[in-house]
């Protein structure tokens, strides 16, 4: 037996209010407004089996539950579960599958997800995986087999920023009983609500926009499906890939400003995308907010903003990319994304090196591709840094 330890969800309140108040309450002992970091590994029971709702910290922790409640509220979900990383979240979801099951995944998926599916799930779980371009007519229908159990959608994708039609794909997949998972890391619940569009599970690498400050590695999922939640909660406890209470505290603190940060990320990225599209050294810019984006109309329909991620192609190749990236000062040359500071990276060498070269070529992850995570700094400083790096490329070839 246990007492109810639920946190308020503020489900009828606005997004900003839920960012700040959902999943939190004043500490009953001190009145502290900040959620305490509960470092306890075990919790006292009044008598055998009678406890406060917490018994062992792998099974449940007050700080973790507080974060899970907040994120679930923002995603319009009944349930949330937090994990030690986004990759741990992926692995836990995949653990619901049986040997011989089939996964359908968007082709341009995060490199770590591609690696897990191809190099872990396939050989150890004997599952099969089909990577498809979901924007190709009939691609999903043609990929479905009697063994298909899971559809993995990422939108916008990493790193080519393709936008997938969640509602259409979910409706088609669920007719055949597939579990529909949407990786909402790039958009965040501020810009996109996958569960409302028909997804069964929404996942996040909280390392990115959710935490937002480059100081925590963490993952999470949310769902409205009680049966799926029960299975995943069991797996969370059994596998044990849980985040520390301090990580949960940091991620929840990040959520308190998510709405403000995402507004600025979107504003800055929109201006950077326009700047890049006009630059003579840029071959192509990919940003859902540009009219030139192939799924711009879908992005306008499905999202409330276009995010802080931009991919562009330099004129030239690897050498031009190296010169450009090496001469950035404000932008840090680093993997990851979604933080307050601006980051730049070379997907073919860095985040997507694990993707087979042939598949990278099909996806367009070339040596001239650069991915930017546009931060919340002053826009004039961001564009000045990019201009200086472009000038360095020009000088290197004159």
C-alpha positions in Angstrom: 0.0 0.0 0.0 1.1 3.5 -0.6 -0.2 7.0 -0.3 -0.9 9.2 -3.3 2.3 11.0 -4.2 1.0 12.7 -7.4 2.1 16.2 -8.3 -0.2 18.9 -9.7 -0.3 18.9 -13.6 -2.0 22.3 -14.1 -3.6 20.6 -17.2 -6.0 23.4 -17.9 -3.4 26.1 -17.7 -1.3 27.7 -20.4 2.0 26.3 -21.6 4.2 28.8 -19.8 2.3 28.3 -16.5 2.8 24.5 -16.8 6.5 25.0 -17.5 6.9 26.7 -14.2 4.3 25.1 -12.0 3.4 21.6 -13.2 5.1 18.8 -11.3 6.1 21.0 -8.4 4.7 22.0 -5.0 6.2 23.7 -2.0 8.1 21.4 0.2 5.8 20.3 3.0 8.5 20.6 5.7 10.2 23.9 4.8 8.0 25.5 2.2 10.8 25.6 -0.3 9.6 26.4 -3.8 12.4 24.6 -5.6 11.9 20.8 -5.9 14.3 19.2 -3.4 17.0 16.8 -4.7 16.2 13.6 -3.0 19.4 11.6 -2.8 17.9 8.7 -0.8 18.4 5.3 -2.3 15.8 3.7 -0.1 12.7 4.9 1.9 11.3 3.8 5.2 8.1 1.9 5.4 5.5 2.1 8.2 5.0 -1.6 8.0 5.9 -4.2 5.4 4.4 -3.1 2.1 3.0 0.2 3.5 5.0 3.2 2.3 4.7 6.7 1.1 4.7 5.8 -2.6 8.5 5.4 -2.7 10.4 2.3 -1.6 13.6 2.1 -3.7 15.1 4.9 -5.8 15.5 2.8 -9.0 11.8 2.1 -8.8 10.8 5.7 -8.0 12.3 8.9 -6.8 10.5 12.1 -5.7 12.7 14.4 -7.8 12.4 12.1 -10.9 8.6 11.9 -10.5 8.4 15.7 -10.2 10.3 16.1 -13.6 8.3 13.3 -15.2 5.0 15.0 -14.2 6.2 18.3 -15.6 7.2 17.0 -19.0 4.1 14.9 -19.3 2.0 17.9 -18.6 3.8 19.9 -21.4 3.2 17.0 -23.8 -0.4 16.7 -22.9 0.2 13.2 -21.5 -1.0 11.3 -18.5 2.3 9.5 -17.9 6.0 10.3 -18.1 9.2 8.3 -17.6 12.7 9.6 -17.4 15.9 7.7 -18.3 19.7 8.1 -18.1 19.9 9.2 -21.8 17.9 9.5 -24.9 19.6 6.3 -26.1 18.5 4.5 -22.9 15.0 5.6 -23.7 15.2 4.2 -27.2 16.6 0.9 -25.9 13.9 0.6 -23.3 11.1 1.1 -25.9 12.8 -1.5 -28.1 12.8 -3.9 -25.2 9.0 -4.2 -25.6 9.6 -6.1 -28.9 9.9 -9.8 -29.3 12.4 -11.7 -31.4 11.5 -11.5 -35.1 9.5 -8.3 -34.8 10.0 -5.6 -37.4 10.7 -1.9 -36.9 9.9 0.8 -39.5 12.0 3.9 -39.0 12.3 7.2 -40.8 15.5 7.0 -42.8 17.1 10.3 -41.7 17.0 9.3 -38.0 19.5 10.4 -35.3 22.8 8.6 -35.7 22.6 7.1 -32.3 19.2 5.7 -33.0 20.4 4.3 -36.3 23.4 2.7 -34.6 21.2 1.1 -31.9 18.7 -0.3 -34.3 21.3 -1.7 -36.8 24.1 -2.7 -34.5 22.4 -3.7 -31.2 18.7 -4.5 -31.8 19.2 -6.4 -35.0 22.0 -8.8 -33.9 20.9 -9.2 -30.3 17.1 -9.2 -30.5 16.8 -10.7 -33.9 14.5 -7.9 -35.0 14.5 -6.4 -38.5 14.5 -2.7 -39.4 13.4 -0.9 -42.5 14.6 2.7 -43.0 12.2 4.6 -45.3 11.6 8.1 -46.7 8.2 8.7 -45.3 7.7 11.6 -47.6 7.7 9.2 -50.6 4.1 8.3 -51.5 3.3 4.7 -50.4 6.6 4.2 -48.6 5.0 3.4 -45.3 2.4 1.1 -46.7 5.0 -0.8 -48.7 7.2 -1.2 -45.7 4.6 -2.8 -43.4 4.8 -6.5 -43.0 2.9 -9.0 -40.7 5.9 -8.7 -38.3 5.8 -4.9 -38.1 5.3 -3.7 -34.6 6.9 -0.3 -34.2 6.9 2.9 -36.3 9.7 5.3 -35.3 9.2 8.8 -36.5 11.6 11.7 -36.1 10.4 15.2 -37.1 12.1 17.4 -38.0 14.8 14.9 -38.7 18.5 15.0 -37.7 20.4 16.3 -39.6 18.5 17.0 -42.9 15.4 18.5 -41.1 12.8 16.6 -43.1 9.3 17.0 -41.7 7.1 14.0 -41.4 3.3 14.1 -41.4 2.6 12.6 -37.9 -1.2 12.5 -38.2 -1.3 10.7 -41.5 1.5 8.2 -40.7 0.0 7.5 -37.2 -3.5 6.9 -38.7 -2.1 4.4 -41.3 0.2 2.6 -38.8 -2.4 2.2 -36.1 -4.9 0.6 -38.4 -2.5 -2.4 -38.4 -1.7 -2.2 -34.7 1.7 -0.6 -34.8 3.0 1.4 -31.9 3.8 4.9 -33.1 6.8 6.6 -31.5 7.7 10.2 -32.3 11.1 11.7 -31.4 10.2 15.3 -30.5 13.7 16.4 -29.5 14.1 19.1 -32.2 10.7 20.6 -31.9 10.0 20.2 -28.2 6.4 20.2 -26.8 6.5 24.0 -27.2 6.4 23.7 -31.0 4.8 20.3 -31.6 2.4 18.0 -29.8 2.8 14.4 -31.3 0.4 12.7 -28.9 -2.4 15.1 -30.0 -1.6 14.1 -33.6 -2.0 10.4 -33.0 1.3 9.2 -31.7 1.4 6.5 -28.9 4.7 7.6 -27.4 6.7 10.8 -27.6 10.4 10.7 -26.7 13.1 13.3 -26.0 16.8 13.5 -25.6 16.5 15.8 -22.6 20.2 16.6 -23.1 19.0 19.0 -25.8 16.3 21.7 -25.5 14.6 20.2 -22.4 17.7 20.7 -20.3 18.9 23.5 -22.5 22.2 24.4 -20.8 24.7 21.7 -21.9 25.0 20.3 -18.4 22.9 17.1 -18.3 22.6 13.9 -20.3 19.1 12.5 -19.9 16.1 11.0 -21.8 12.4 10.7 -21.3 9.2 9.5 -22.9 5.5 10.4 -22.4 2.3 8.5 -23.3 -1.4 8.5 -22.7 -1.7 4.7 -23.1 -1.9 3.1 -19.7 -1.0 -0.4 -21.1 2.2 1.0 -22.7 3.0 3.0 -19.6 2.7 -0.1 -17.4 5.0 -2.1 -19.7 7.5 0.7 -20.0 7.5 1.5 -16.2 8.3 -2.2 -15.6 11.1 -2.1 -18.1 12.4 1.2 -16.6 12.6 -0.4 -13.2 13.9 -3.8 -14.5 16.6 -2.5 -16.8 17.4 0.4 -14.4 18.7 2.9 -16.9 17.5 5.8 -14.8 18.8 9.4 -14.3 20.2 10.6 -11.1 18.1 12.9 -8.9 20.5 15.8 -9.7 20.0 15.3 -13.4 16.2 15.4 -13.0 16.6 18.6 -11.0 18.6 20.2 -13.8 16.3 19.1 -16.5 13.2 20.3 -14.6 15.0 23.7 -14.0 15.5 23.8 -17.7 11.8 23.3 -18.4 11.0 26.4 -16.4 12.4 28.6 -19.2 11.6 26.3 -22.2 8.9 28.6 -23.6 11.2 31.6 -23.4 14.2 29.9 -24.8 12.3 28.3 -27.7 10.9 31.7 -28.7 14.4 33.2 -28.9 15.8 30.1 -30.7 13.1 30.4 -33.3 13.6 34.1 -33.8 17.4 33.8 -34.1 17.3 30.7 -36.4 14.8 32.4 -38.8 17.2 35.4 -39.2 20.2 33.1 -39.6 18.5 31.0 -42.2 17.7 34.1 -44.2 21.3 35.3 -43.9 22.7 32.0 -45.0 20.3 31.7 -48.0 21.6 35.0 -49.3 25.3 34.2 -48.9 27.3 33.5 -52.0 29.3 30.6 -50.4 26.2 28.7 -49.5 24.9 26.1 -51.9 21.7 25.3 -50.0 19.9 26.0 -46.7 17.5 23.6 -45.1 15.2 25.1 -42.5 11.5 24.3 -42.1 10.7 28.0 -41.8 11.9 28.9 -45.3 9.6 28.8 -48.2 12.3 26.7 -50.0 11.9 23.8 -47.6 10.1 20.9 -49.3 7.7 20.4 -46.4 7.3 24.1 -45.4 3.5 23.9 -45.7 3.4 20.8 -43.5 5.7 22.4 -40.9 3.3 25.4 -40.8 0.4 23.1 -40.3 1.9 20.7 -37.8 4.2 23.0 -35.8 3.7 26.4 -34.0 7.3 27.5 -34.9 10.2 26.2 -36.8 12.9 25.6 -34.1 16.5 26.5 -33.7 18.2 23.9 -36.0 19.6 24.8 -39.4 21.4 22.6 -41.9 23.3 24.1 -44.8 25.6 23.0 -47.6 28.8 25.0 -48.3 30.0 25.4 -51.9 33.0 23.1 -52.0 33.7 20.1 -49.9 35.5 18.8 -46.8 38.2 21.4 -46.9 35.8 24.3 -47.0 33.8 22.8 -44.2 37.0 22.4 -42.0 38.0 26.0 -42.6 34.5 27.3 -41.9 34.1 25.3 -38.7 37.6 26.0 -37.4 37.1 29.8 -37.7 33.9 30.0 -35.7 34.4 31.8 -32.4 31.0 32.3 -30.8 29.7 29.0 -32.2 31.3 26.1 -30.4 32.4 23.2 -32.6 30.7 20.5 -30.6 28.3 17.6 -30.8 24.8 18.0 -29.3 22.4 20.8 -29.7 19.5 22.7 -28.2 21.5 24.7 -25.6 21.5 28.4 -24.9 24.9 28.7 -26.6 25.2 28.3 -30.4 26.8 25.1 -31.6 28.1 24.0 -35.0 29.1 20.5 -36.2 30.0 18.4 -39.2 27.5 15.5 -39.3 29.4 13.2 -41.6 32.5 13.2 -39.3 30.8 13.8 -35.9 27.2 13.0 -35.0 26.4 10.7 -37.9 29.8 8.9 -38.5 28.1 5.7 -37.3 25.6 5.8 -40.2 27.0 3.7 -43.0 28.6 5.8 -45.8 26.3 4.6 -48.4 23.3 5.5 -46.4 24.8 9.0 -45.6 25.2 9.5 -49.4 21.5 8.6 -50.0 20.4 11.0 -47.2 22.6 13.8 -48.4 24.9 13.9 -45.4 27.8 15.0 -47.4 31.2 16.5 -46.7 29.9 20.0 -47.4 27.0 19.7 -44.9 27.1 21.9 -41.7 24.6 21.7 -38.9 23.9 24.7 -36.7 22.2 24.8 -33.4 21.4 28.5 -33.1 21.5 29.7 -29.5 19.9 32.6 -27.7 22.8 35.1 -28.0 22.4 38.5 -29.6 21.6 37.9 -33.3 24.1 40.5 -34.5 26.9 38.6 -32.7 25.7 35.3 -34.2 25.6 36.6 -37.8 29.0 38.4 -37.3 30.6 35.1 -36.3 29.2 33.3 -39.3 30.4 36.1 -41.6 33.9 35.9 -40.2 34.0 32.2 -40.8 32.8 32.6 -44.4 35.4 35.3 -44.9 38.1 32.8 -43.8 36.9 30.3 -46.4 37.1 33.0 -49.1 40.7 34.0 -48.0 41.8 30.3 -48.0 40.8 30.0 -51.6 42.2 33.3 -53.0 
